[in-house]
């Protein structure tokens, strides 16, 4: 199995999730009242877990591991809290950010659960946000590869594309882009080989170096997950390429279920 969790999580209906959440939120408010707003996240983890166990919930699990594998690549995540099949991610930040939602969506897609909740203990009152999705494991695997702008620019470009397509077929789309990137780097030879500091020059003026992922000595690759503004991103990738001594950037963009492969080549001088 490419995705393994030691716990089987039942899919809760909105009403079932609300029933668990109503009880849990009372304890979250009490925890903040007693501990204040300034503790580290681990303190709220421990305190909330103790309160929930005392209240008689059937199952209160913390730091539940999820292992994602593909060939010899393996990455482990840890889920903050699962209470009677309801998934929670705890935060201690000034406010929620898009990265928090992306992280929780990633966990939900890995587990195949339709809803979960973010909890933030730093604001004056505990902040909660339910995240829901209609995407299933089946729909996340109904993707299309757009390859009309892709060129096999080097002998390593074919394996790059093939490896990425295999990852998607194994895991499905919509996971965090950093996971695909980390796996791709590992499968293509490892960070020491793939990650390079490339010199940047403008009019022969050295501007320093830039971290890039190179699958060939003259070509780099870039992964993104954007659903709009691709032309804007491409224009900046072209400017970046022009500052280097590379010949091309292979750009892979996850546009929902449309997987876009684009070869950006240095313009002839």
C-alpha positions in Angstrom: 0.0 0.0 0.0 1.5 3.4 -1.0 -0.4 5.1 1.9 -0.5 3.4 5.3 -2.1 4.5 8.6 -2.4 2.1 11.6 -5.8 3.5 12.4 -9.0 2.9 10.3 -11.0 6.1 10.3 -14.7 5.9 9.7 -16.2 8.5 7.4 -18.4 10.7 9.5 -21.5 12.4 8.2 -21.8 16.2 8.8 -24.2 15.5 11.7 -21.9 12.9 13.2 -18.9 15.2 12.9 -20.9 18.1 14.5 -21.8 15.9 17.5 -18.2 15.1 18.2 -17.1 18.7 17.5 -19.7 20.2 19.9 -18.3 18.3 22.8 -14.7 18.8 21.9 -15.0 22.6 21.4 -16.2 23.0 25.0 -13.0 21.4 26.2 -10.9 23.4 23.8 -12.4 26.7 25.3 -11.8 25.4 28.8 -8.2 24.5 27.9 -7.5 28.0 26.7 -9.2 29.5 29.7 -6.9 27.6 32.1 -3.7 27.6 30.1 -4.0 31.1 28.5 -3.1 31.9 24.9 0.8 31.8 25.1 1.7 28.1 25.6 3.5 26.1 23.0 1.3 23.9 20.8 2.4 20.7 22.7 0.8 22.0 25.9 -2.6 22.3 24.3 -2.2 18.9 22.7 -1.5 17.3 26.1 -4.2 19.2 28.0 -6.9 18.7 25.4 -6.2 15.0 25.2 -6.4 14.6 29.0 -9.8 16.5 29.1 -11.2 14.4 26.2 -10.2 11.1 27.8 -11.7 12.2 31.2 -14.9 13.0 29.3 -15.3 9.4 28.1 -14.8 9.7 24.4 -14.4 6.2 22.9 -11.1 7.0 21.1 -8.6 9.8 21.6 -5.5 9.4 19.5 -2.6 11.9 19.1 0.4 11.9 16.8 -1.0 9.3 14.6 1.4 8.4 11.8 0.7 8.3 8.1 3.4 6.8 5.9 3.5 7.6 2.2 5.7 5.4 0.0 6.6 4.9 -3.7 9.3 2.5 -4.7 12.1 3.2 -2.1 10.8 6.6 -1.2 9.1 7.0 2.2 7.7 10.0 4.1 5.9 10.0 7.4 3.4 12.6 8.6 1.9 12.8 12.1 -1.8 13.7 12.7 -2.3 15.9 15.7 -5.6 14.5 17.0 -8.3 12.0 16.0 -11.3 11.9 18.3 -14.0 9.3 17.6 -13.0 9.4 13.9 -13.0 13.2 13.7 -9.7 14.6 12.5 -8.2 17.8 14.1 -5.1 19.8 13.4 -4.0 22.2 16.2 -2.2 25.5 15.7 -0.8 28.3 17.8 -0.5 31.1 15.3 -1.9 34.7 15.2 -4.4 33.6 12.6 -5.1 30.8 10.1 -3.1 30.8 6.8 -3.6 29.1 3.5 -0.7 26.8 4.4 -2.7 25.4 7.3 -5.7 24.5 5.1 -3.3 23.0 2.5 -1.7 20.8 5.2 -5.1 19.6 6.5 -6.4 18.9 2.9 -3.2 16.9 2.4 -4.0 14.7 5.4 -7.7 14.4 4.4 -6.7 13.2 0.9 -4.2 10.8 2.2 -6.8 9.3 4.5 -9.8 9.7 2.2 -11.9 11.5 4.7 -14.4 14.2 3.6 -14.0 16.7 6.5 -11.7 17.7 9.3 -11.1 20.8 11.5 -8.4 23.3 12.3 -8.1 24.6 15.8 -6.0 27.7 16.7 -5.3 28.4 20.4 -3.4 31.7 20.0 -6.3 34.2 19.2 -8.3 35.7 22.1 -10.9 32.9 21.6 -10.1 29.5 20.2 -10.5 29.7 16.5 -12.0 26.8 14.6 -12.5 26.1 10.9 -14.1 23.0 9.4 -12.5 22.0 6.1 -14.6 19.8 3.8 -14.1 18.3 0.3 -16.2 16.3 -2.1 -13.0 14.8 -3.8 -12.7 11.1 -3.4 -9.7 8.8 -4.0 -11.3 7.9 -7.4 -11.8 11.4 -8.6 -8.3 12.4 -7.6 -7.0 9.8 -10.0 -9.1 11.0 -13.0 -6.4 13.4 -14.3 -5.3 14.4 -17.8 -1.7 14.9 -18.9 -1.3 18.0 -21.1 2.0 17.3 -23.0 1.6 19.4 -26.2 4.2 21.9 -25.0 6.6 19.3 -23.7 9.9 18.4 -25.4 12.4 15.6 -24.6 15.2 18.2 -24.3 17.8 15.9 -22.7 18.1 12.1 -22.1 16.9 12.7 -18.5 13.6 14.5 -19.5 11.8 11.2 -20.4 12.6 9.6 -17.0 11.6 12.9 -15.2 8.1 12.9 -16.8 7.7 9.1 -16.5 8.6 9.1 -12.8 6.2 12.0 -12.0 3.3 10.3 -13.9 4.0 7.1 -11.9 3.8 9.1 -8.6 0.4 10.5 -9.6 -1.0 7.2 -10.6 0.1 5.7 -7.3 -1.0 8.6 -5.0 -3.5 10.6 -7.0 -3.5 14.4 -7.5 -4.2 17.2 -5.0 -1.6 16.3 -2.4 0.8 19.0 -1.3 3.3 19.9 -4.1 6.2 19.6 -1.7 5.5 15.8 -1.2 5.7 15.2 -5.0 8.8 17.3 -5.2 10.5 15.5 -2.3 9.7 12.1 -3.8 10.8 13.2 -7.3 14.2 14.5 -6.0 14.7 11.2 -4.2 13.8 9.0 -7.1 15.9 10.9 -9.6 19.1 10.5 -7.5 18.8 12.3 -4.2 19.1 15.8 -3.0 22.9 15.9 -3.2 22.7 15.2 -6.9 19.6 17.1 -7.9 19.7 20.2 -5.8 22.2 22.7 -7.1 23.2 26.3 -6.5 23.1 27.9 -10.0 24.9 31.1 -10.7 22.8 34.1 -11.8 24.2 36.8 -14.2 22.8 39.9 -15.8 25.0 41.5 -18.5 28.0 39.5 -17.1 27.4 40.9 -13.6 27.4 38.1 -11.0 24.2 38.3 -8.9 24.9 35.3 -6.7 23.4 31.8 -6.8 19.9 30.4 -6.8 18.7 27.0 -5.6 17.4 24.9 -8.5 16.6 21.2 -9.1 18.6 19.9 -12.0 17.9 16.5 -13.7 20.6 17.2 -16.3 23.7 19.4 -16.3 22.0 21.8 -18.7 18.3 21.5 -17.5 16.3 22.1 -14.4 12.7 21.2 -13.4 10.1 23.1 -11.4 6.9 21.9 -9.8 3.9 24.1 -9.1 0.3 23.7 -8.2 -1.6 26.7 -9.6 -5.0 26.9 -11.3 -4.7 30.4 -12.8 -2.0 32.8 -13.9 0.2 30.2 -15.6 1.3 32.8 -18.2 2.5 35.1 -15.5 4.5 32.3 -13.8 5.9 31.2 -17.1 7.1 34.7 -17.9 9.1 34.8 -14.6 10.5 31.3 -15.2 11.8 32.6 -18.6 13.4 35.5 -16.9 15.0 33.2 -14.3 16.3 30.9 -17.0 17.8 33.9 -18.9 19.9 34.7 -15.8 21.5 31.2 -15.7 23.7 29.1 -18.0 21.0 26.4 -18.3 19.4 25.6 -21.6 15.9 24.7 -20.3 13.5 24.4 -17.4 11.0 21.6 -17.5 7.9 23.0 -15.7 5.3 20.6 -14.3 2.1 22.3 -13.0 -0.7 20.5 -11.2 -3.8 22.4 -12.3 -6.4 20.3 -10.4 -6.8 17.2 -12.5 -5.0 18.8 -15.5 -1.3 18.0 -15.3 0.5 20.5 -17.5 4.0 19.7 -18.8 5.8 22.6 -20.4 9.4 22.9 -21.7 10.8 26.4 -21.4 13.9 26.9 -23.6 16.4 29.7 -23.5 15.8 32.1 -26.4 18.6 32.2 -29.0 20.8 35.2 -28.6 
